[in-house]
Amino acid sequence: MMHLPASVRVYLCTSACDMRRSFDGLHALVTQSMQLDAFGGHLFVFSNRRRDRIKILYCIRPIGDFFRRTNGLSCRIWRGNM
């Protein structure tokens, strides 16, 4: 279980997303399409066309090895079925 501070917002992408996207693809979607800062400490939720699968993107500034690093990003993706 993940405990989040009260200041964390959850953003839901209303358009269908390609579930094959990686950290970089989802980060680009947040910064370009949603025009938000992915490193704000917020959660970004994406779903597929049928709305039966989700991905949650959570990015922070690079501080440790717990999060996978890709091109300077420190991100974690949670996947799940609805």
C-alpha positions as CSV (number, residue, x, y, z in Angstrom):
1,M,0.0,0.0,0.0
2,M,1.2,3.5,-0.9
3,H,0.7,6.4,1.5
4,L,0.6,9.8,-0.1
5,P,0.7,13.2,1.4
6,A,-2.5,15.3,1.2
7,S,-0.8,17.7,-1.2
8,V,-0.5,15.0,-4.0
9,R,-3.0,15.5,-6.8
10,V,-4.2,12.7,-9.1
11,Y,-4.5,13.6,-12.8
12,L,-6.6,11.4,-15.0
13,C,-5.9,11.4,-18.8
14,T,-9.3,11.2,-20.4
15,S,-8.2,10.1,-23.8
16,A,-7.2,6.5,-24.5
17,C,-3.4,5.8,-24.1
18,D,-1.2,3.2,-25.8
19,M,-0.3,0.9,-23.0
20,R,3.0,0.0,-24.7
21,R,4.3,3.5,-23.8
22,S,7.3,3.5,-21.5
23,F,8.5,6.1,-18.9
24,D,9.6,8.4,-21.7
25,G,6.4,8.2,-23.7
26,L,4.2,8.8,-20.6
27,H,6.4,11.7,-19.5
28,A,6.1,13.2,-22.9
29,L,2.4,12.9,-22.8
30,V,2.2,14.6,-19.5
31,T,4.5,17.5,-20.4
32,Q,3.3,18.1,-24.0
33,S,-0.4,17.1,-24.1
34,M,-1.4,17.8,-20.5
35,Q,1.1,20.7,-20.2
36,L,2.0,19.8,-16.6
37,D,5.2,19.2,-14.7
38,A,5.7,15.5,-14.3
39,F,8.1,16.1,-11.5
40,G,5.6,17.9,-9.3
41,G,5.1,14.8,-7.1
42,H,1.6,14.1,-8.4
43,L,0.1,10.9,-9.8
44,F,-0.8,10.6,-13.5
45,V,-3.3,7.9,-14.4
46,F,-3.6,6.5,-18.0
47,S,-6.0,3.9,-19.3
48,N,-6.4,1.9,-22.5
49,R,-9.2,2.3,-25.0
50,R,-11.4,-0.4,-23.4
51,R,-10.8,1.1,-20.0
52,D,-9.9,-2.2,-18.4
53,R,-6.2,-1.5,-17.7
54,I,-4.4,1.4,-16.1
55,K,-0.9,2.8,-15.7
56,I,0.0,5.2,-13.0
57,L,3.1,7.4,-13.5
58,Y,4.8,8.9,-10.5
59,C,8.0,10.9,-11.1
60,I,10.3,12.5,-8.6
61,R,13.7,14.2,-8.8
62,P,16.5,11.6,-9.0
63,I,17.5,10.8,-5.4
64,G,18.0,7.0,-5.1
65,D,18.0,3.7,-6.8
66,F,14.5,2.6,-5.9
67,F,13.1,4.3,-9.0
68,R,14.2,3.3,-12.5
69,R,16.2,5.9,-14.2
70,T,15.7,6.6,-17.9
71,N,17.3,9.7,-19.5
72,G,17.6,11.5,-16.2
73,L,14.0,10.6,-15.1
74,S,13.2,8.9,-11.9
75,C,9.8,7.3,-12.4
76,R,7.8,4.4,-11.3
77,I,4.9,2.9,-13.2
78,W,2.2,0.9,-11.5
79,R,0.1,-1.4,-13.8
80,G,-3.2,-2.9,-13.0
81,N,-6.4,-4.4,-14.3
82,M,-9.8,-3.0,-13.4
